[in-house]
Amino acid sequence: MAEKKLEQDKHAKPLSLTAIAAITGFFGGIFWGFVALIAYFFKFSEISPTTILEPWTVGEWKTGWIGIVFSLLLLGVLGIGVAYIYYFTLKKYNNIWAGLLYGAVLFVLVFYVLNPLIPTLNHINELKFNTVITMLCIYLLFGLFIGYSISYEYNEQLEREKTKEIEKSR
């Protein structure tokens, strides 16, 4: 007689690493964008997350709550791209420094390279010291979040595969 598997004995198939990277990037973009919004609200930063909408949209809606929600969602989508870049280039580095360095590179990319594309974003020399430090910290933490999350999942998958190999060889 065939033995039926109980519901609690069934295991869900784990997500692929690319799906985990996408989820991590989306959540990270929204979460750290929300942290930037709080920093803007409490005057730690002069830069609102809605600044990302400036080059592409017209109208006052972008400064209201609809603009905030849309900009946070857009930051989530951009976070997916950022997470994929980390996934394809740095996933093997399972330490804090790779994520912090990645966040620093993102900061330099946004505030030096992409700065001319965003007309309302002042050059970094024209920003207040509090704004620069706050945004640098947010970018470092975002890079750390993306980097450590993806590297951790990558190394966990390697461990699972190694465990399966050992079990098969027995």
ZIMOGI-V421214 format. One record per backbone hydrogen bond with DSSP energy under -1.0 kcal/mol. CO is the residue of the C=O (numbers start at 0). NH is the residue of the N-H. E is the energy in kcal/mol with one decimal. If there is no record, write none. Layout:
co=CO nh=NH e=E
co=CO nh=NH e=E
//
This chain:
co=5 nh=8 e=-1.1
co=15 nh=19 e=-2.2
co=16 nh=20 e=-2.5
co=17 nh=21 e=-2.0
co=18 nh=22 e=-2.4
co=19 nh=23 e=-2.7
co=20 nh=24 e=-2.6
co=21 nh=25 e=-2.5
co=22 nh=26 e=-2.7
co=23 nh=27 e=-2.8
co=24 nh=28 e=-2.6
co=25 nh=29 e=-2.1
co=26 nh=30 e=-3.1
co=27 nh=31 e=-2.6
co=28 nh=32 e=-1.5
co=29 nh=33 e=-2.2
co=30 nh=34 e=-2.1
co=31 nh=35 e=-1.9
co=32 nh=36 e=-1.9
co=33 nh=37 e=-2.3
co=34 nh=38 e=-2.4
co=35 nh=39 e=-2.2
co=36 nh=40 e=-2.7
co=37 nh=41 e=-2.4
co=38 nh=43 e=-3.0
co=38 nh=44 e=-1.1
co=39 nh=42 e=-1.4
co=47 nh=50 e=-2.1
co=48 nh=51 e=-1.4
co=49 nh=52 e=-1.6
co=50 nh=53 e=-1.1
co=52 nh=55 e=-1.1
co=52 nh=56 e=-1.9
co=59 nh=62 e=-1.7
co=60 nh=63 e=-1.1
co=60 nh=66 e=-1.3
co=63 nh=67 e=-1.8
co=64 nh=68 e=-2.5
co=65 nh=69 e=-2.7
co=66 nh=70 e=-2.5
co=67 nh=71 e=-2.4
co=68 nh=72 e=-2.2
co=69 nh=73 e=-2.4
co=70 nh=74 e=-2.4
co=71 nh=75 e=-1.8
co=72 nh=76 e=-2.1
co=73 nh=77 e=-2.6
co=74 nh=78 e=-2.1
co=75 nh=79 e=-1.3
co=76 nh=80 e=-1.3
co=77 nh=81 e=-2.3
co=78 nh=82 e=-2.6
co=79 nh=83 e=-2.3
co=80 nh=84 e=-2.1
co=81 nh=85 e=-2.1
co=82 nh=86 e=-2.9
co=83 nh=87 e=-2.7
co=84 nh=88 e=-1.2
co=85 nh=89 e=-3.0
co=89 nh=92 e=-1.8
co=91 nh=93 e=-1.0
co=92 nh=94 e=-1.2
co=95 nh=99 e=-2.3
co=96 nh=100 e=-2.7
co=97 nh=101 e=-2.1
co=98 nh=102 e=-2.4
co=99 nh=103 e=-2.2
co=100 nh=104 e=-2.4
co=101 nh=105 e=-2.3
co=102 nh=106 e=-2.2
co=103 nh=107 e=-2.4
co=104 nh=108 e=-2.7
co=105 nh=109 e=-2.6
co=106 nh=110 e=-2.8
co=107 nh=111 e=-1.9
co=107 nh=112 e=-1.2
co=108 nh=113 e=-2.8
co=113 nh=116 e=-1.4
co=114 nh=117 e=-1.3
co=117 nh=120 e=-1.3
co=122 nh=125 e=-1.9
co=127 nh=131 e=-2.1
co=128 nh=132 e=-2.5
co=129 nh=133 e=-2.6
co=130 nh=134 e=-2.8
co=131 nh=135 e=-2.4
co=132 nh=136 e=-2.4
co=133 nh=137 e=-2.2
co=134 nh=138 e=-2.6
co=135 nh=139 e=-2.6
co=136 nh=140 e=-2.6
co=137 nh=141 e=-2.4
co=138 nh=142 e=-2.7
co=139 nh=143 e=-2.3
co=140 nh=144 e=-2.7
co=141 nh=145 e=-2.7
co=142 nh=146 e=-2.9
co=143 nh=147 e=-2.7
co=144 nh=148 e=-1.9
co=145 nh=149 e=-2.3
co=146 nh=150 e=-2.5
co=147 nh=151 e=-2.3
co=148 nh=152 e=-2.1
co=149 nh=153 e=-2.4
co=150 nh=154 e=-2.5
co=151 nh=155 e=-2.3
co=152 nh=156 e=-2.2
co=153 nh=157 e=-2.0
co=154 nh=158 e=-2.0
co=155 nh=159 e=-2.4
co=156 nh=160 e=-2.5
co=157 nh=161 e=-2.3
co=158 nh=162 e=-2.5
co=159 nh=163 e=-2.3
co=160 nh=164 e=-2.2
co=161 nh=165 e=-2.1
co=162 nh=166 e=-2.5
co=163 nh=167 e=-2.3
co=164 nh=168 e=-1.7
//
